[in-house]
Structure formats: C-alpha cells, structure tokens
Amino acid sequence: DTPIFTPTTKAEVGHDENMTMAEVEALVGKDLAAQAKEAAMKLYHRGCELMRQRGLILLDTKYEFGTDAQGKLHVIDEVNTPDSSRLCTVEEWETKYPKIAAEMATGKYKNVSDLLKEQPALKMKEFSKQYVRDALLEMGFDPTKDKSAPKLSDDQLVECSYRY
C-alpha cells in the first residue's frame, strides 16, 4: 500500500494540528514543502525496510523538521523510534488485520476505535508509548482534568519496558 502523508504543525496547546499540503506550501513554500514530504517518505520506507528485517511492521510514525538560518531542511527529532512510531510484529498484523478489515467492511462500525471497544481482542499489541496511554486511561486517568497521572504497577512497568 502507498503510505499516507499527513502534515501537521505544533499547536500552542494540546495535540498537533493537521494541515493540507496547500497550507504547508503557503507556510514554507512549495520547494521546502516538497523536500519535507520527500524526506518523510524516504525515512518511512527505510524504516519499514529495517523493521521488516526484525519481524516488525512500522504502522505509522511522525517526523519533525525544521530549517537552519540558511533555510536548509533538517530532521530535528528522533526517527522511527517507539516514541514517535507505532509498531507491531508481522505475525500480529497478519493475524489481526484481516479480521479488522472484514469487520470494518460490514459497515457496522463507524471507525476502528468503535470496533476495538466492542472487540478488544482485535487490538494490535504495539511497541509504542500507546501502551502507557491505554494503561493510564484504563485506570481512570483523565488528562483533561487530572493534574497528575496515577502510578503504574510493577507489572505495567515491566510490560512498558518490554514494548518500549
């Protein structure tokens, strides 16, 4: 499948904000926007290749770019790590994705999140920071209201270390 390029920009508060390619071009110019997209796609393809050699699939990732004083594009953060990416084993993907696709094709679910709420056994075991988010949410943590997160159990810490 062809990867999807979805540019974003840092929000003042909260999550990154999605942008269209036209918005990126208006912000940084057509040439720099094209360079960023080309670099992101090359990094993604190389990441997929390296992960596959290790029995993993790079599900999605993000790359952060900036420019120096001369306007030259640079990658300014980590690349294809569990902190910026979601990965799973090839076996996990090959076992669960066909079932997810079949369920989504029925039209019963508005999105994959709704499907996974009803059928949690289909959730991919990811190697990413998502495990920590999910564990905290399952403990009742509400990041919009709570000032501090609950403490993870020893078992959760071991699982997090394994995945991360």
C-alpha positions in Angstrom: 0.0 0.0 0.0 1.0 3.6 -0.6 1.8 5.4 2.7 -0.4 8.4 3.6 1.4 11.7 4.1 -0.4 13.8 6.7 1.5 17.0 7.6 0.8 18.7 11.0 2.0 21.7 12.9 2.6 22.1 16.6 -0.4 23.5 18.4 0.0 26.1 21.2 -1.9 23.7 23.5 -2.9 20.1 23.0 -2.3 17.9 20.0 -0.7 18.7 16.7 -2.9 20.3 14.2 -3.5 18.7 10.8 -2.6 20.7 7.7 -3.2 20.3 4.0 -0.3 20.2 1.6 -1.5 23.5 0.3 -1.3 25.0 3.8 2.2 23.7 4.2 3.2 25.2 0.8 1.7 28.5 1.8 3.6 28.4 5.1 7.1 27.3 3.9 7.0 27.5 0.1 6.4 24.8 -2.5 10.1 23.7 -2.7 10.6 23.3 1.0 7.2 21.6 1.4 8.1 19.1 -1.4 11.5 18.5 0.3 9.9 17.7 3.6 7.4 15.3 2.0 10.1 13.6 0.0 12.4 13.2 3.1 9.5 11.9 5.2 8.6 9.3 2.6 12.2 8.2 2.3 12.6 7.9 6.1 9.4 5.9 6.3 10.3 3.5 3.5 13.7 2.9 5.1 12.1 2.4 8.5 9.7 -0.1 7.0 12.6 -2.0 5.5 14.6 -2.1 8.7 11.6 -3.0 10.8 10.6 -5.8 8.5 14.1 -7.3 8.8 13.4 -7.6 12.5 9.9 -9.1 12.1 8.1 -5.8 12.8 5.8 -3.6 10.8 6.0 0.2 11.1 2.3 1.1 11.3 2.7 4.9 11.5 5.2 7.4 12.6 6.0 11.1 12.7 9.0 13.1 11.6 9.8 16.6 12.8 11.6 19.0 10.5 13.0 22.5 10.9 15.2 24.8 9.0 18.6 26.4 9.8 19.4 30.1 9.3 20.1 29.4 5.6 16.7 27.8 5.2 18.1 24.3 4.8 15.8 21.5 5.9 16.8 19.3 8.8 15.2 16.4 10.8 15.1 17.8 14.3 13.9 14.8 16.4 14.2 11.0 16.6 13.4 8.8 13.6 11.3 5.6 13.7 11.5 5.0 17.4 8.7 3.7 19.7 8.4 7.3 21.0 7.4 8.7 17.5 6.1 5.5 15.9 3.7 2.6 16.3 5.0 -0.9 15.5 3.7 -4.4 15.8 5.0 -7.8 14.9 4.4 -9.1 11.4 2.6 -12.1 12.9 0.3 -9.8 14.9 -0.6 -7.9 11.8 -1.2 -10.9 9.6 -3.4 -12.5 12.3 -5.5 -9.5 13.3 -5.6 -7.1 10.4 -7.7 -9.3 8.0 -10.2 -9.7 10.8 -10.3 -6.0 11.4 -10.7 -5.3 7.7 -13.6 -7.9 7.4 -15.4 -6.3 10.4 -15.0 -2.8 9.0 -16.3 -4.0 5.6 -19.6 -4.9 7.2 -20.4 -1.2 7.8 -21.4 -2.0 11.4 -18.6 0.3 12.8 -18.1 4.0 12.3 -14.3 3.6 12.9 -11.7 1.1 14.1 -11.8 2.6 17.6 -15.5 1.6 17.9 -14.7 -1.9 16.6 -11.9 -2.3 19.2 -14.1 -1.1 22.0 -16.6 -3.9 21.2 -13.9 -6.5 20.2 -10.8 -5.7 22.3 -9.1 -9.0 21.3 -8.5 -7.5 17.9 -6.4 -4.6 19.3 -2.8 -4.9 18.0 -0.1 -5.3 20.6 2.0 -2.3 19.8 5.6 -1.4 20.5 5.0 2.2 21.3 4.1 4.7 24.0 0.4 3.9 23.4 0.6 1.1 26.0 1.2 3.7 28.7 -1.6 5.9 27.5 -4.0 3.0 27.4 -3.0 1.8 30.9 -3.5 5.2 32.4 -6.9 5.6 30.7 -8.0 2.2 32.0 -7.0 3.3 35.5 -9.5 6.2 35.1 -6.9 8.9 34.3 -8.5 11.9 32.5 -5.7 14.1 31.0 -8.1 16.9 30.5 -9.0 17.1 34.2 -6.3 15.3 36.3 -3.2 17.2 37.4 -1.1 14.1 37.8 -1.2 10.6 36.4 -1.7 7.5 38.6 1.3 5.4 39.3 1.8 2.3 37.1 2.0 -1.1 38.8 5.3 -3.1 38.7 3.7 -5.4 36.1 2.7 -2.4 33.9 6.3 -1.0 34.2 7.7 -4.3 33.0 5.3 -4.5 30.1 6.1 -0.9 29.2 9.8 -1.6 29.3 9.3 -4.7 27.0 7.3 -2.7 24.5 9.3 0.4 24.6 
